[in-house]
Amino acid sequence: MTEENLNEQELIYRFSIFEKQIRELQQQIESIDRGIVELNSLSFGLEELKGKTGEEIYAPMGRGIYVKAKLISEELNVDIGNGNIVKKSIKDTKELIGEQMKKLEEVKHELENNLEEIGAEMTQMMNAVQGHSHEHCHCGDGEECDCGDECDCEKEN
């Protein structure tokens, strides 16, 4: 196998790695976007609970299943992690949701920066490849290039 074929295979491999990383980052960004939308929806839903004490509501049980319930308090039981549940007001819960959304936005920004860095690396690799695309030319200084392509070495002479 020639050195040129080896370099070509290495480039193909590196581009496939970049492509995989880009797909994974895009999936993570999409997942974060869905999380942000869900948190926004939850925050809006909490706002709808204000002033509804004593009224019947539909409470989600999960996966599109709802139960009719009577709201006896605006006090919420909130899972703060590791199965720890604390009582919070609607206002405090909305603030907690806002903090979670802020963290998701920060992670999303970091992932977008990673995506840009990969794009820059790919561009740099492509520019390097294009800059070396006429390595097969062995023309010397002052000689006319005989590679048959438009070549930078002719412009230098």
Contacts in CASP RR format, 6 or more apart in sequence:
PFRMAT RR
TARGET T0000
AUTHOR 0000-0000-0000
METHOD contacts of the structure
MODEL  1
MTEENLNEQELIYRFSIFEKQIRELQQQIESIDRGIVELNSLSFGLEELK
GKTGEEIYAPMGRGIYVKAKLISEELNVDIGNGNIVKKSIKDTKELIGEQ
MKKLEEVKHELENNLEEIGAEMTQMMNAVQGHSHEHCHCGDGEECDCGDE
CDCEKEN
4 135 0 8 1.000
4 136 0 8 1.000
11 125 0 8 1.000
11 129 0 8 1.000
14 125 0 8 1.000
15 122 0 8 1.000
15 125 0 8 1.000
18 118 0 8 1.000
18 119 0 8 1.000
18 121 0 8 1.000
18 122 0 8 1.000
21 118 0 8 1.000
22 115 0 8 1.000
22 118 0 8 1.000
22 119 0 8 1.000
25 111 0 8 1.000
25 114 0 8 1.000
25 115 0 8 1.000
25 118 0 8 1.000
26 115 0 8 1.000
28 111 0 8 1.000
29 108 0 8 1.000
29 111 0 8 1.000
29 112 0 8 1.000
29 115 0 8 1.000
32 104 0 8 1.000
32 107 0 8 1.000
32 108 0 8 1.000
32 111 0 8 1.000
33 108 0 8 1.000
35 104 0 8 1.000
36 101 0 8 1.000
36 104 0 8 1.000
36 105 0 8 1.000
36 108 0 8 1.000
39 97 0 8 1.000
39 98 0 8 1.000
39 100 0 8 1.000
39 101 0 8 1.000
39 104 0 8 1.000
40 101 0 8 1.000
42 97 0 8 1.000
43 94 0 8 1.000
43 97 0 8 1.000
43 98 0 8 1.000
46 76 0 8 1.000
46 90 0 8 1.000
46 93 0 8 1.000
46 94 0 8 1.000
46 97 0 8 1.000
47 90 0 8 1.000
47 94 0 8 1.000
49 57 0 8 1.000
49 71 0 8 1.000
49 74 0 8 1.000
49 90 0 8 1.000
50 74 0 8 1.000
50 90 0 8 1.000
51 74 0 8 1.000
52 71 0 8 1.000
52 74 0 8 1.000
53 71 0 8 1.000
53 72 0 8 1.000
53 73 0 8 1.000
53 74 0 8 1.000
54 70 0 8 1.000
54 71 0 8 1.000
54 72 0 8 1.000
55 70 0 8 1.000
55 71 0 8 1.000
56 68 0 8 1.000
56 69 0 8 1.000
56 70 0 8 1.000
56 71 0 8 1.000
57 68 0 8 1.000
57 69 0 8 1.000
57 70 0 8 1.000
57 71 0 8 1.000
58 66 0 8 1.000
58 67 0 8 1.000
58 68 0 8 1.000
58 69 0 8 1.000
59 66 0 8 1.000
59 67 0 8 1.000
59 68 0 8 1.000
59 69 0 8 1.000
60 66 0 8 1.000
61 67 0 8 1.000
74 89 0 8 1.000
74 90 0 8 1.000
75 87 0 8 1.000
75 88 0 8 1.000
75 89 0 8 1.000
76 87 0 8 1.000
76 88 0 8 1.000
76 89 0 8 1.000
76 90 0 8 1.000
76 93 0 8 1.000
77 85 0 8 1.000
77 86 0 8 1.000
77 87 0 8 1.000
77 88 0 8 1.000
78 85 0 8 1.000
78 86 0 8 1.000
78 87 0 8 1.000
78 88 0 8 1.000
78 93 0 8 1.000
78 96 0 8 1.000
79 85 0 8 1.000
80 86 0 8 1.000
80 96 0 8 1.000
88 96 0 8 1.000
131 152 0 8 1.000
134 145 0 8 1.000
134 147 0 8 1.000
134 149 0 8 1.000
134 151 0 8 1.000
134 152 0 8 1.000
134 153 0 8 1.000
136 147 0 8 1.000
137 145 0 8 1.000
137 146 0 8 1.000
137 147 0 8 1.000
137 151 0 8 1.000
137 153 0 8 1.000
139 145 0 8 1.000
139 146 0 8 1.000
139 147 0 8 1.000
139 153 0 8 1.000
139 157 0 8 1.000
140 153 0 8 1.000
141 157 0 8 1.000
142 157 0 8 1.000
143 157 0 8 1.000
144 154 0 8 1.000
144 157 0 8 1.000
145 151 0 8 1.000
145 153 0 8 1.000
145 154 0 8 1.000
145 157 0 8 1.000
147 153 0 8 1.000
END
